[in-house]
Every structure is written in C-alpha cells, then in structure tokens.
Amino acid sequence: MSTPGAGAPPRRSMDFTGSGKRLLRQFRPERGRLLAMVALLLASTGLSVLGPKLLGDATDLIFAGFIGQRLPEGASREEALHGLRAAGDGGVADMLSGMDFTPGRGIDFGAVGGVLLLVIAVYAVAGLLMLASGRISARVISRTVHRLREQVEAKLSRLPLSYLDKQSRGEVLSRVTNDIDNLGQTLQQTLGQLINSLLTIVGVLVMMFWISPLLALVALLTVPLSLLVATRVGKRAQPQFVAQWRSTGALNAHVEEMYTGHSLVKVFGRQRESAETFRERNEELYRASFKAQFISGIMQPAMMFVSNLNYVLVAVVGGLRVASGSLSIGDVQAFVQYSRQFTQPLNQVASMANLVQSGVASAERVFELLDAEEQAPDPEGADAERPGELRGRVELKDVSFRYAEDQPLIDGLSLSVEPGQTVAIVGPTGAGKTTLVNLLLRFYEVRGGRILLDGTDIAAMPRAELRTGIGMVLQDTWLFGGTIAENIAYGAQESTREQVEEAARAAHADRFIRTLPDGYDTVLDDDGGDGTGVSAGEKQLITIARAFLSDPVILVLDEATSSVDTRTEVLIQRAMARLAAQRTSFVIAHRLSTIRDADVILVMENGSIVEQGDHETLLRADGAYARLYQAQFAEAVTAVD
C-alpha cells in the first residue's frame, strides 16, 4: 500500500542550493566536453554581441551620407557646424557634432554594403557555433542522465529488503522513471540556454560600458529590482514544486496498486473507494501543480515590466545624449539593442526558474534514493569465507532479530538441520516463519547470534554465493515477460532445452505446457499471463520448475503449493520426496496435511520454537501442533458439512 502522507506538502523547503551543487557534480566526467561547449558558446556569444555595434556603424554611415549631401560641398565639417550655429540651429549643430560626415558627400553604399555583409557573416558563424555547442550539450546531458540511471539501478541492488518494504512500489518507480525523466528534460531545456544567457549578459555589459558608461549605469539601475523579483518568486514557488513531485509519486503508487489488484477491487466492490482515493490524490497533485506553475509564472510578466522600464530609461537618457552630441544615433541604436539583449537573458533566466526548480526538486528525490542506507557490504578477498563443500547443514545459534527496536520478534532461537532433511515450519501468522527464511537468505541481518551453513557463518559469505546454493519458491508467483522456457531457466541460464523440460516434468508442469499453442515457447507478459488461460496454479508450477532446474543445495518453499489443486499438490510432494535426499528443504506451510512426511516439524510462536519433532510425535504430545492440526481438521469437517 502507499506510504501514508506520501502526497502531502513537505514540512520544509528542499535544500535547493545543496541539491543544485550536487547535481552539477554529476557533470564531472564530462568536464572536457563542457569546456568545449562553453568555448563554442563564448565565441558564438562574442560574435552575436558584436552584431549590434556593426549595425550601429552602418546606421551612422547612412545618416552621415544623408546629412552630408544636404550641406554645401567644399566646406569642412567644422565650417558646416559653425554655419549651422550662425543660422540659429545650435541644437542641430550639437547633435551633428558627435557624428563623422563630409559636407557634399552622399551615402557610401559600398561601405554600407560591406558592413552589412560583415554582419551577415558574423551572425552566420555565431549560429553555426551555437549549433555545435547545442550538439555537445545534448550529448553531455544524455550521458549524465544515463550515468544517473545506472547509479539508481546499482543502488536498488544494494538496498536492503527493509527499505523496499517501507516504500510503495509506485513511489520508488516514480523516482526511478518520472523524476529522472523530468530531470533530463529540464537539463536539455535549460543548461545550454542558461550558460548562453550568462555569457550574453557579460558580453553585453562590456559593450554597453564601451559605448557609454553613463547609459550602462542607467541600464543597471533595474538589475536589483529584477533580482528581488526572481528571489521572492523563486522562494515561494520551490516548496510547491517539491509538493508537486511528491504528489506525483503518491498518485503513481495508487494507480500501480489499483492496476495490479484491479480484479480484487472489483470483486470486493471497492471501485468507488478507489476512485475517491484517486480523486483526492489527483486533486492534491492539481493544487500543487497549479500553485507551482502560477507562482513561477508571475516571474516572466514581472521581468517584462522591469525590462520595459529599463528600455524607457535608456531611450530617454540616450536621446538626451544624442541631442547634446555626446553619442551618435548609431551608438544609441546599438545601445538600445544591447539593453534589450541585456534584459532578454535576464527574462530567459527568470522564465527558466520554474523548470530549474522542478528539475532540482526531482533531483533531490533521486538523491534521497541514492542516499538511502545500504545493506552491509559483502566481505571480500581474505575476509570472505566459504564452506569447503556445500552439503546443506544449517545451524542457528542463539539467533535474535527484530524489525523495530521496541518489538522483539525472534529471541535466542537455536536450531540444527542436517543435510537432506525436510524441515517444516508451522505456526500462526506473525510467528516469524518467513522471517526465519529471510534471515537464512540474508535479506535481513540477524541482530544477535549466528547462522552457519556447513560450519561457515553466512555473515562472512558473499551474498551472491550464499544465495546461489538456495532455491526459493514463494506463495506469490513472479514471472517476467518472456517464454515459459526462459522463465524456467531464469536461475540457470546455461541450461539446455532438455534440462528445462526435465525440470518441468519433475514439477509436473510439462503436461499443461505442451497443451499451450506454442508449448515451451509460449510468451508470457510481465504479469505471467499469456492470454491463453495460464492459471495461478500453473504459474506456480513454472516457478517450482525454475527452482528445481537451479539444483540448489537448500530448497525453500514458502506456501509454494497454496495455488495448486489437491492432485497436483500430491504430485509435487512426491517429486519433492524424490529430491529430498539430495537437498535440505525448508517448507513453510499453513495446511498441515502437506507436511506429514517432513523429517522435522518446527512449531513457532512469538519468534520461538515451542515444539519440534515429526508428525506422529507432535500429535502424541498433544501440544501446540496438535491444537493446530485439530483446528484445521474441524474446519475441514465443517466445510464438508
């Protein structure tokens, strides 16, 4: 079931700065490509920034020609200005004093054309450099996200079973799929553009101060206001993005649960409750998404207002500078373009804020998974111990275990199982039967005591080697998308088709498999179905065949025959009996009729073994086992009546 409160808004805002820095550290293996990308962007930005100044020069050439052809030819520039002042046009003379013109000479179209061709070449080269940097950026981001997925996949294999028990599958899948996908899309949309915007801001500032320090200072007056708007809006939007992706995980968990158990939902008539839960979590996601998008959406119009305010100030002060002759019209034209170029990247950075915040929120959720406490590492080299020969002797010495610190489950349990013995474990729900098997497989680590396999402490053995010698069949079948033959050979992939079929015959699965349209080549989907009527019991037979084919020294059956009919169950018991001499078997069963032939029956209550012996001995003892057996017999009689 879903983790309670998984979709609730966070109690505190995420560590945006810390998570952002950690995300940037993921790019360390791509330093060379990043430097190449930045160099290309730097060259592209430099050429793009040079364009407005060249266009301003073209404007000055045109204006100078336009003015020059209206002034008397032969006079010098100073004489023309003196004549204008003498005629009472002092304002015009002041404006023209900042321009380079020749009286009597018209527009030099050759010079203007040369400047325009240079501008075209500059912008063309800048575009090609930008295209090359974009290609590098896409490769860098794709490789980084690819590595992050590999880190998550490796992390999942190192997580203890306790972590996965505490998390809903939908929540974990949301982090592995949705959050990583969102992070990748965010980086693709923002990384290159963000670097380009920052370089553009620096380049434009340099050009603005070169043209006119006074106008540059005027343009910078609105920068503090822009930063204030971005900071205030960003702080309010970030918690909502965190809530959005947590709500997404909770909704995915619910959908995954309802889809997996849709038949049970219908059988018990819980469609309405399921739909209501979906509606509530969908509503939570809607509210968080709306708030995040609305608050972050305020930033762009606010930044546009600041940009327009900047434009007005530059236009007014620039016009006054032209009128006084301090600047040429071309310089003011270039400066107006630069002021737009200066505010545009600021607006772009502001508009990317919602994407960046959403991406960092997803990154933090992925990092939380990567930071989860891992299982203790396997011993390596000289520290690793291995039995000389796997025979299947299992010994528990004063074993203690608890899931929660204040709730002991197994306390001081000791047990010795000889090779080839079949040990049945019975008891009420919660007695610790499955926990005992999980400790043997090191899905959980004992809190006290030791478990020995052929005299070797399993805590000193590599987990992979330990589990290689143990085959397990669970009550819940697990089959993957593939053929029946591939599913049977999952634990022994080097097996031949003959060996696969032999294992199927041992598990009494061969007969029904051959009745399927494609026999052993019938393809099952991810849930083990194939559309041809493979029942739950038949799926269980396939998993039992898989365990037989792996030929383990120890065989664990956790309610493995619960899904098969009585006749098939008897056949499986006979097959198990034939193999019992070669492997130690642990059988967890609720139906006591299935374990009558076990060598040893352990009766567990509250984490302790209260009785042990064979079937007849325990019945004569008239203890806990006898009471369980009589209760099941009475239930069976009642059912017949």
TORBA-824008 format. One record per residue (C-alpha): x, z, y. Coordinates in steps of 0.05 Angstrom, whole numbers. Each point is the difference from the previous one (the first is absolute). Layout:
REM residues N
site x=X | z=Z | y=Y
...
//
This chain:
REM residues 641
site x=0 | z=0 | y=0
site x=21 | z=-9 | y=72
site x=41 | z=53 | y=33
site x=-47 | z=43 | y=43
site x=7 | z=-14 | y=73
site x=45 | z=-59 | y=-11
site x=-37 | z=-40 | y=52
site x=-4 | z=55 | y=53
site x=38 | z=-9 | y=66
site x=69 | z=30 | y=-2
site x=10 | z=71 | y=26
site x=60 | z=-22 | y=40
site x=27 | z=-65 | y=28
site x=52 | z=-35 | y=-43
site x=74 | z=2 | y=16
site x=0 | z=-69 | y=33
site x=73 | z=4 | y=24
site x=28 | z=26 | y=-66
site x=-39 | z=-49 | y=-43
site x=19 | z=-57 | y=47
site x=74 | z=16 | y=-6
site x=-5 | z=6 | y=-75
site x=-35 | z=-68 | y=-2
site x=56 | z=-31 | y=40
site x=51 | z=29 | y=-49
site x=-33 | z=-43 | y=-54
site x=32 | z=-60 | y=35
site x=72 | z=23 | y=-10
site x=13 | z=-49 | y=-58
site x=-21 | z=-56 | y=47
site x=48 | z=18 | y=57
site x=36 | z=-67 | y=-2
site x=-64 | z=-41 | y=3
site x=-28 | z=45 | y=54
site x=61 | z=-10 | y=43
site x=-6 | z=-75 | y=-9
site x=-74 | z=3 | y=18
site x=15 | z=41 | y=63
site x=56 | z=-48 | y=20
site x=-47 | z=-59 | y=-6
site x=-54 | z=37 | y=38
site x=51 | z=18 | y=54
site x=20 | z=-72 | y=9
site x=-72 | z=-24 | y=-2
site x=-21 | z=53 | y=51
site x=58 | z=-16 | y=45
site x=-19 | z=-73 | y=3
site x=-73 | z=16 | y=10
site x=17 | z=47 | y=57
site x=43 | z=-54 | y=32
site x=-59 | z=-49 | y=2
site x=-39 | z=29 | y=60
site x=64 | z=1 | y=43
site x=12 | z=-74 | y=-16
site x=-72 | z=-17 | y=17
site x=8 | z=39 | y=65
site x=61 | z=-44 | y=16
site x=-43 | z=-62 | y=-13
site x=-53 | z=27 | y=48
site x=52 | z=12 | y=53
site x=25 | z=-72 | y=-8
site x=-70 | z=-28 | y=8
site x=-16 | z=45 | y=60
site x=67 | z=-15 | y=33
site x=-13 | z=-75 | y=-6
site x=-71 | z=8 | y=25
site x=25 | z=38 | y=62
site x=63 | z=-43 | y=11
site x=-38 | z=-66 | y=5
site x=-43 | z=29 | y=56
site x=59 | z=20 | y=43
site x=41 | z=-48 | y=43
site x=56 | z=-35 | y=-37
site x=71 | z=12 | y=24
site x=-10 | z=72 | y=22
site x=33 | z=57 | y=-37
site x=-39 | z=55 | y=-34
site x=17 | z=50 | y=54
site x=-20 | z=-49 | y=55
site x=-67 | z=-12 | y=-34
site x=-14 | z=75 | y=-4
site x=21 | z=10 | y=73
site x=-48 | z=-57 | y=20
site x=-58 | z=34 | y=-37
site x=13 | z=66 | y=35
site x=4 | z=-36 | y=67
site x=-67 | z=-32 | y=-14
site x=-31 | z=68 | y=-13
site x=-1 | z=-5 | y=-77
site x=45 | z=61 | y=-11
site x=-39 | z=22 | y=-62
site x=10 | z=-68 | y=-33
site x=73 | z=1 | y=20
site x=9 | z=69 | y=-31
site x=-33 | z=-23 | y=-65
site x=43 | z=-64 | y=-4
site x=63 | z=40 | y=15
site x=1 | z=24 | y=-72
site x=-2 | z=-71 | y=-28
site x=52 | z=-54 | y=-9
site x=-25 | z=-67 | y=29
site x=28 | z=-61 | y=35
site x=-39 | z=-28 | y=60
site x=-23 | z=-71 | y=-12
site x=12 | z=1 | y=-75
site x=-60 | z=-2 | y=-47
site x=-10 | z=26 | y=-71
site x=59 | z=-13 | y=-46
site x=-40 | z=-20 | y=-62
site x=63 | z=-10 | y=-41
site x=22 | z=72 | y=11
site x=-71 | z=25 | y=-13
site x=-4 | z=-41 | y=-64
site x=67 | z=27 | y=-23
site x=-23 | z=72 | y=10
site x=-65 | z=-14 | y=-37
site x=36 | z=-31 | y=-59
site x=46 | z=60 | y=-2
site x=-61 | z=46 | y=-1
site x=-30 | z=-39 | y=-58
site x=65 | z=4 | y=-38
site x=6 | z=75 | y=14
site x=-71 | z=15 | y=-25
site x=8 | z=-46 | y=-61
site x=64 | z=36 | y=-22
site x=-32 | z=67 | y=14
site x=-59 | z=-19 | y=-45
site x=46 | z=-22 | y=-57
site x=39 | z=64 | y=5
site x=-65 | z=40 | y=-1
site x=-23 | z=-39 | y=-62
site x=65 | z=16 | y=-36
site x=-5 | z=74 | y=18
site x=-72 | z=1 | y=-25
site x=22 | z=-27 | y=-67
site x=54 | z=54 | y=-6
site x=-50 | z=53 | y=22
site x=-50 | z=-21 | y=-54
site x=54 | z=3 | y=-54
site x=26 | z=68 | y=24
site x=-69 | z=31 | y=0
site x=-20 | z=-30 | y=-67
site x=63 | z=26 | y=-33
site x=-8 | z=69 | y=31
site x=-73 | z=6 | y=-23
site x=22 | z=-26 | y=-68
site x=52 | z=56 | y=-5
site x=-52 | z=51 | y=23
site x=-47 | z=-21 | y=-55
site x=57 | z=7 | y=-50
site x=14 | z=70 | y=27
site x=-73 | z=19 | y=-9
site x=-3 | z=-29 | y=-70
site x=64 | z=38 | y=-20
site x=-28 | z=63 | y=33
site x=-64 | z=-4 | y=-41
site x=41 | z=0 | y=-64
site x=37 | z=63 | y=23
site x=-62 | z=39 | y=21
site x=-22 | z=55 | y=-46
site x=-68 | z=-3 | y=-33
site x=-22 | z=59 | y=44
site x=4 | z=-43 | y=62
site x=-44 | z=-55 | y=-29
site x=-48 | z=53 | y=-26
site x=-10 | z=26 | y=71
site x=-10 | z=-68 | y=32
site x=-57 | z=-49 | y=-11
site x=21 | z=-67 | y=-26
site x=-34 | z=-36 | y=58
site x=40 | z=41 | y=51
site x=66 | z=-15 | y=-35
site x=-18 | z=-74 | y=-6
site x=-19 | z=-2 | y=73
site x=69 | z=24 | y=20
site x=34 | z=-49 | y=-47
site x=-42 | z=-61 | y=19
site x=-39 | z=7 | y=65
site x=51 | z=41 | y=39
site x=59 | z=-42 | y=-20
site x=-38 | z=-64 | y=15
site x=-21 | z=26 | y=68
site x=72 | z=21 | y=14
site x=25 | z=-70 | y=-19
site x=-51 | z=-35 | y=44
site x=16 | z=47 | y=58
site x=74 | z=-15 | y=-5
site x=-12 | z=-75 | y=-4
site x=-43 | z=1 | y=62
site x=41 | z=47 | y=43
site x=75 | z=4 | y=-18
site x=24 | z=-67 | y=27
site x=-49 | z=1 | y=58
site x=20 | z=71 | y=19
site x=74 | z=-16 | y=2
site x=-14 | z=-64 | y=39
site x=-43 | z=38 | y=50
site x=54 | z=53 | y=11
site x=54 | z=-53 | y=10
site x=-46 | z=-38 | y=47
site x=-11 | z=62 | y=42
site x=75 | z=10 | y=7
site x=15 | z=-73 | y=15
site x=-56 | z=-5 | y=51
site x=23 | z=63 | y=35
site x=70 | z=-29 | y=7
site x=-28 | z=-64 | y=31
site x=-47 | z=38 | y=46
site x=56 | z=43 | y=28
site x=43 | z=-62 | y=8
site x=-53 | z=-36 | y=41
site x=-23 | z=59 | y=41
site x=16 | z=74 | y=-11
site x=-57 | z=19 | y=47
site x=-53 | z=-39 | y=-38
site x=28 | z=26 | y=-66
site x=-10 | z=72 | y=24
site x=-70 | z=-18 | y=22
site x=-15 | z=-28 | y=-69
site x=27 | z=62 | y=-33
site x=-48 | z=45 | y=38
site x=-54 | z=-12 | y=-52
site x=44 | z=14 | y=-61
site x=-11 | z=76 | y=1
site x=-75 | z=-13 | y=2
site x=6 | z=-46 | y=-60
site x=39 | z=51 | y=-39
site x=-50 | z=54 | y=18
site x=-58 | z=-43 | y=-25
site x=36 | z=-18 | y=-65
site x=20 | z=72 | y=-15
site x=-69 | z=30 | y=14
site x=-38 | z=-52 | y=-40
site x=50 | z=0 | y=-57
site x=-4 | z=76 | y=-10
site x=-75 | z=-3 | y=-4
site x=-2 | z=-60 | y=-47
site x=53 | z=22 | y=-50
site x=-41 | z=56 | y=-35
site x=-57 | z=-48 | y=-9
site x=44 | z=-51 | y=-35
site x=23 | z=55 | y=-47
site x=-73 | z=18 | y=-14
site x=-17 | z=-73 | y=-10
site x=50 | z=-10 | y=-56
site x=-16 | z=67 | y=-33
site x=-73 | z=-19 | y=1
site x=18 | z=-67 | y=-30
site x=35 | z=36 | y=-57
site x=-60 | z=45 | y=-12
site x=-48 | z=-59 | y=0
site x=44 | z=-39 | y=-48
site x=3 | z=60 | y=-46
site x=-76 | z=5 | y=-2
site x=-10 | z=-74 | y=-12
site x=52 | z=0 | y=-56
site x=-34 | z=59 | y=-33
site x=-69 | z=-30 | y=5
site x=23 | z=-67 | y=-25
site x=37 | z=30 | y=-59
site x=-59 | z=44 | y=-19
site x=-57 | z=-46 | y=23
site x=-35 | z=3 | y=-68
site x=-1 | z=76 | y=2
site x=-26 | z=-2 | y=71
site x=-58 | z=-43 | y=-22
site x=-13 | z=39 | y=-64
site x=-7 | z=66 | y=38
site x=-38 | z=-32 | y=58
site x=52 | z=19 | y=53
site x=-1 | z=-67 | y=37
site x=-33 | z=32 | y=60
site x=51 | z=57 | y=4
site x=56 | z=-49 | y=-10
site x=-27 | z=-45 | y=55
site x=-9 | z=61 | y=46
site x=72 | z=22 | y=-12
site x=23 | z=-71 | y=14
site x=-42 | z=-2 | y=64
site x=31 | z=66 | y=24
site x=71 | z=-22 | y=-13
site x=-12 | z=-69 | y=28
site x=-29 | z=33 | y=62
site x=62 | z=44 | y=6
site x=44 | z=-62 | y=-5
site x=-44 | z=-36 | y=52
site x=5 | z=58 | y=49
site x=75 | z=7 | y=-8
site x=11 | z=-75 | y=5
site x=-45 | z=-8 | y=60
site x=34 | z=58 | y=38
site x=69 | z=-26 | y=-17
site x=-16 | z=-72 | y=21
site x=-40 | z=20 | y=62
site x=52 | z=49 | y=26
site x=58 | z=-46 | y=-12
site x=-41 | z=-58 | y=28
site x=-3 | z=35 | y=67
site x=74 | z=-12 | y=8
site x=-1 | z=-75 | y=10
site x=-51 | z=-3 | y=57
site x=34 | z=59 | y=33
site x=67 | z=-36 | y=-5
site x=-31 | z=-64 | y=28
site x=-24 | z=40 | y=60
site x=70 | z=26 | y=12
site x=27 | z=-70 | y=-9
site x=-47 | z=-29 | y=52
site x=18 | z=57 | y=47
site x=73 | z=-18 | y=-8
site x=-16 | z=-74 | y=13
site x=-35 | z=17 | y=66
site x=58 | z=43 | y=24
site x=51 | z=-53 | y=-16
site x=-41 | z=-56 | y=32
site x=-10 | z=40 | y=65
site x=72 | z=23 | y=7
site x=27 | z=-68 | y=-23
site x=-42 | z=-37 | y=52
site x=28 | z=45 | y=54
site x=71 | z=-13 | y=-24
site x=-12 | z=-75 | y=2
site x=-30 | z=5 | y=69
site x=62 | z=37 | y=24
site x=46 | z=-51 | y=-31
site x=31 | z=50 | y=-48
site x=-23 | z=-39 | y=-61
site x=-16 | z=-72 | y=-16
site x=-67 | z=-22 | y=-26
site x=33 | z=-19 | y=-66
site x=29 | z=70 | y=-7
site x=-67 | z=32 | y=12
site x=-33 | z=-48 | y=-49
site x=53 | z=19 | y=-52
site x=-9 | z=73 | y=16
site x=-76 | z=-3 | y=-9
site x=12 | z=-32 | y=-68
site x=50 | z=54 | y=-17
site x=-49 | z=54 | y=21
site x=-50 | z=-30 | y=-48
site x=54 | z=-5 | y=-53
site x=18 | z=72 | y=13
site x=-71 | z=27 | y=-7
site x=-19 | z=-47 | y=-57
site x=48 | z=32 | y=-51
site x=-22 | z=68 | y=25
site x=-72 | z=-21 | y=-15
site x=22 | z=-28 | y=-68
site x=34 | z=66 | y=-18
site x=-62 | z=37 | y=22
site x=-45 | z=-46 | y=-40
site x=44 | z=9 | y=-61
site x=-6 | z=76 | y=6
site x=-62 | z=2 | y=-45
site x=34 | z=-42 | y=-52
site x=64 | z=42 | y=3
site x=-40 | z=65 | y=-5
site x=-40 | z=-26 | y=-58
site x=63 | z=-24 | y=-36
site x=37 | z=66 | y=12
site x=-61 | z=38 | y=-25
site x=3 | z=-40 | y=-64
site x=75 | z=9 | y=-4
site x=-8 | z=76 | y=3
site x=-49 | z=-2 | y=-57
site x=49 | z=-40 | y=-42
site x=57 | z=47 | y=20
site x=-43 | z=60 | y=-22
site x=-4 | z=-32 | y=-69
site x=75 | z=-14 | y=0
site x=13 | z=73 | y=20
site x=-44 | z=30 | y=-54
site x=36 | z=49 | y=-45
site x=29 | z=-36 | y=-60
site x=8 | z=24 | y=-72
site x=67 | z=31 | y=-17
site x=52 | z=-55 | y=-13
site x=21 | z=-15 | y=-71
site x=67 | z=27 | y=-24
site x=53 | z=-54 | y=-2
site x=66 | z=-11 | y=-34
site x=31 | z=62 | y=-31
site x=-59 | z=43 | y=23
site x=-50 | z=-39 | y=-43
site x=-13 | z=25 | y=-70
site x=-27 | z=-40 | y=-58
site x=-20 | z=20 | y=-71
site x=47 | z=-26 | y=-52
site x=-59 | z=-30 | y=-38
site x=-73 | z=-1 | y=21
site x=-39 | z=33 | y=-57
site x=-59 | z=29 | y=38
site x=12 | z=75 | y=-4
site x=-32 | z=33 | y=61
site x=10 | z=72 | y=20
site x=-30 | z=37 | y=59
site x=35 | z=64 | y=19
site x=-37 | z=49 | y=46
site x=-28 | z=-58 | y=42
site x=-37 | z=18 | y=64
site x=-36 | z=-47 | y=48
site x=-49 | z=2 | y=57
site x=-29 | z=-54 | y=46
site x=-12 | z=50 | y=57
site x=46 | z=59 | y=14
site x=-57 | z=51 | y=-4
site x=-33 | z=-30 | y=-62
site x=43 | z=4 | y=-64
site x=-23 | z=-47 | y=-54
site x=52 | z=5 | y=-56
site x=40 | z=64 | y=-7
site x=53 | z=15 | y=-52
site x=-21 | z=-54 | y=-50
site x=44 | z=-9 | y=-61
site x=-10 | z=-52 | y=-55
site x=41 | z=-36 | y=-53
site x=-21 | z=-67 | y=-29
site x=40 | z=-32 | y=-57
site x=12 | z=-75 | y=-7
site x=-58 | z=-38 | y=-30
site x=-51 | z=55 | y=12
site x=-68 | z=-16 | y=29
site x=-17 | z=54 | y=51
site x=-71 | z=4 | y=26
site x=-14 | z=36 | y=65
site x=-71 | z=25 | y=12
site x=-33 | z=46 | y=49
site x=-49 | z=2 | y=57
site x=7 | z=-43 | y=62
site x=54 | z=27 | y=46
site x=37 | z=36 | y=-56
site x=64 | z=-40 | y=13
site x=-2 | z=-51 | y=-57
site x=16 | z=-62 | y=41
site x=47 | z=40 | y=44
site x=42 | z=16 | y=-61
site x=8 | z=-74 | y=-15
site x=16 | z=-15 | y=73
site x=56 | z=51 | y=-3
site x=27 | z=-31 | y=-63
site x=2 | z=-68 | y=35
site x=29 | z=32 | y=63
site x=-57 | z=-25 | y=43
site x=4 | z=72 | y=25
site x=60 | z=46 | y=-4
site x=-5 | z=68 | y=-32
site x=4 | z=60 | y=46
site x=34 | z=43 | y=-53
site x=27 | z=-5 | y=-70
site x=24 | z=-63 | y=-35
site x=-26 | z=-58 | y=-42
site x=48 | z=-26 | y=-52
site x=-1 | z=-68 | y=-35
site x=43 | z=1 | y=-62
site x=39 | z=58 | y=30
site x=11 | z=-32 | y=68
site x=-33 | z=27 | y=63
site x=-44 | z=-57 | y=26
site x=16 | z=22 | y=72
site x=71 | z=-25 | y=-14
site x=-23 | z=-67 | y=-27
site x=-13 | z=-62 | y=43
site x=-76 | z=-8 | y=5
site x=2 | z=-73 | y=-22
site x=37 | z=17 | y=-64
site x=-46 | z=59 | y=-14
site x=-63 | z=-41 | y=9
site x=28 | z=-58 | y=-41
site x=-7 | z=43 | y=-61
site x=-71 | z=22 | y=16
site x=-62 | z=-43 | y=-7
site x=-65 | z=21 | y=34
site x=-72 | z=-22 | y=-5
site x=-48 | z=29 | y=52
site x=-74 | z=8 | y=0
site x=-4 | z=-48 | y=60
site x=24 | z=-68 | y=-22
site x=49 | z=-38 | y=44
site x=7 | z=-75 | y=-9
site x=32 | z=-49 | y=50
site x=-17 | z=-71 | y=17
site x=29 | z=-42 | y=-57
site x=-12 | z=-20 | y=-72
site x=-17 | z=50 | y=-55
site x=67 | z=-14 | y=-33
site x=37 | z=16 | y=65
site x=-39 | z=64 | y=8
site x=18 | z=23 | y=-71
site x=73 | z=-18 | y=11
site x=3 | z=36 | y=67
site x=44 | z=56 | y=-28
site x=43 | z=-45 | y=-44
site x=6 | z=-66 | y=37
site x=52 | z=-29 | y=-49
site x=-51 | z=3 | y=-57
site x=-19 | z=-63 | y=-38
site x=-71 | z=-24 | y=-9
site x=3 | z=23 | y=-72
site x=18 | z=71 | y=21
site x=-56 | z=0 | y=52
site x=-50 | z=-21 | y=-53
site x=26 | z=51 | y=-49
site x=-9 | z=56 | y=52
site x=-71 | z=-25 | y=13
site x=-15 | z=2 | y=-74
site x=27 | z=71 | y=-4
site x=-47 | z=19 | y=56
site x=-58 | z=-39 | y=-32
site x=-4 | z=-45 | y=61
site x=20 | z=-65 | y=-34
site x=-70 | z=-15 | y=-26
site x=-37 | z=2 | y=67
site x=57 | z=-34 | y=37
site x=-4 | z=-61 | y=-46
site x=-75 | z=-6 | y=14
site x=15 | z=-12 | y=74
site x=1 | z=-73 | y=24
site x=76 | z=0 | y=12
site x=19 | z=56 | y=-48
site x=64 | z=35 | y=21
site x=6 | z=-49 | y=59
site x=-65 | z=24 | y=30
site x=14 | z=17 | y=73
site x=-25 | z=68 | y=26
site x=-9 | z=15 | y=73
site x=28 | z=60 | y=36
site x=-55 | z=45 | y=-26
site x=10 | z=-21 | y=-72
site x=-62 | z=-44 | y=-2
site x=-2 | z=-74 | y=-17
site x=-72 | z=-19 | y=6
site x=-6 | z=-7 | y=-76
site x=-26 | z=69 | y=-16
site x=61 | z=42 | y=-14
site x=-28 | z=70 | y=-7
site x=31 | z=66 | y=22
site x=16 | z=17 | y=-72
site x=34 | z=-66 | y=-11
site x=42 | z=10 | y=62
site x=20 | z=67 | y=-28
site x=22 | z=-33 | y=-65
site x=44 | z=-47 | y=41
site x=34 | z=59 | y=33
site x=10 | z=34 | y=-67
site x=31 | z=-64 | y=-27
site x=46 | z=1 | y=60
site x=23 | z=71 | y=-18
site x=11 | z=-20 | y=-73
site x=43 | z=-60 | y=20
site x=46 | z=42 | y=44
site x=16 | z=39 | y=-65
site x=10 | z=67 | y=35
site x=30 | z=61 | y=-33
site x=-55 | z=43 | y=32
site x=-72 | z=-25 | y=6
site x=-48 | z=33 | y=49
site x=-74 | z=-14 | y=-6
site x=-41 | z=31 | y=56
site x=-72 | z=-9 | y=-23
site x=22 | z=-69 | y=-22
site x=-58 | z=-11 | y=-48
site x=-55 | z=23 | y=47
site x=-22 | z=-72 | y=15
site x=-3 | z=-27 | y=-71
site x=-56 | z=4 | y=-50
site x=3 | z=47 | y=-60
site x=20 | z=-53 | y=-50
site x=57 | z=-26 | y=44
site x=21 | z=72 | y=13
site x=8 | z=12 | y=-74
site x=41 | z=-63 | y=-8
site x=46 | z=22 | y=58
site x=8 | z=68 | y=-32
site x=21 | z=-33 | y=-65
site x=50 | z=-44 | y=37
site x=27 | z=62 | y=35
site x=8 | z=35 | y=-66
site x=42 | z=-57 | y=-27
site x=46 | z=5 | y=60
site x=1 | z=76 | y=5
site x=61 | z=8 | y=-46
site x=43 | z=-38 | y=49
site x=-22 | z=29 | y=67
site x=-20 | z=65 | y=31
site x=-72 | z=-5 | y=25
site x=-35 | z=41 | y=53
site x=-75 | z=-10 | y=-1
site x=-45 | z=28 | y=55
site x=-71 | z=0 | y=-25
site x=-68 | z=29 | y=17
site x=-33 | z=-25 | y=-63
site x=29 | z=47 | y=-53
site x=-22 | z=-45 | y=-57
site x=56 | z=-49 | y=19
site x=56 | z=51 | y=-10
site x=-18 | z=31 | y=-67
site x=63 | z=-30 | y=-32
site x=49 | z=23 | y=54
site x=60 | z=39 | y=-25
site x=-7 | z=50 | y=56
site x=-58 | z=14 | y=45
site x=14 | z=36 | y=65
site x=-57 | z=35 | y=35
site x=13 | z=10 | y=74
site x=-36 | z=44 | y=49
site x=23 | z=13 | y=71
site x=67 | z=-32 | y=-11
site x=18 | z=40 | y=-62
site x=-2 | z=-15 | y=-74
site x=-50 | z=49 | y=-28
site x=-2 | z=-28 | y=-71
site x=40 | z=-48 | y=-43
site x=-4 | z=-24 | y=-71
site x=-34 | z=-54 | y=-42
site x=-75 | z=-13 | y=0
site x=-18 | z=42 | y=-61
site x=44 | z=59 | y=22
site x=-30 | z=2 | y=69
site x=-71 | z=-3 | y=-27
site x=14 | z=59 | y=-46
site x=29 | z=39 | y=59
site x=-69 | z=-5 | y=33
site x=30 | z=0 | y=69
site x=0 | z=-46 | y=61
site x=7 | z=-64 | y=-42
site x=-56 | z=21 | y=-47
site x=-46 | z=12 | y=60
site x=17 | z=-68 | y=30
site x=-12 | z=-34 | y=-67
site x=-66 | z=35 | y=-12
site x=-24 | z=-15 | y=70
site x=14 | z=-75 | y=-10
site x=-34 | z=2 | y=-69
site x=-61 | z=34 | y=31
site x=-2 | z=-54 | y=54
site x=4 | z=-54 | y=-52
site x=-58 | z=30 | y=-39
site x=-41 | z=7 | y=63
site x=14 | z=-73 | y=17
site x=-24 | z=-21 | y=-70
site x=-62 | z=42 | y=6
//
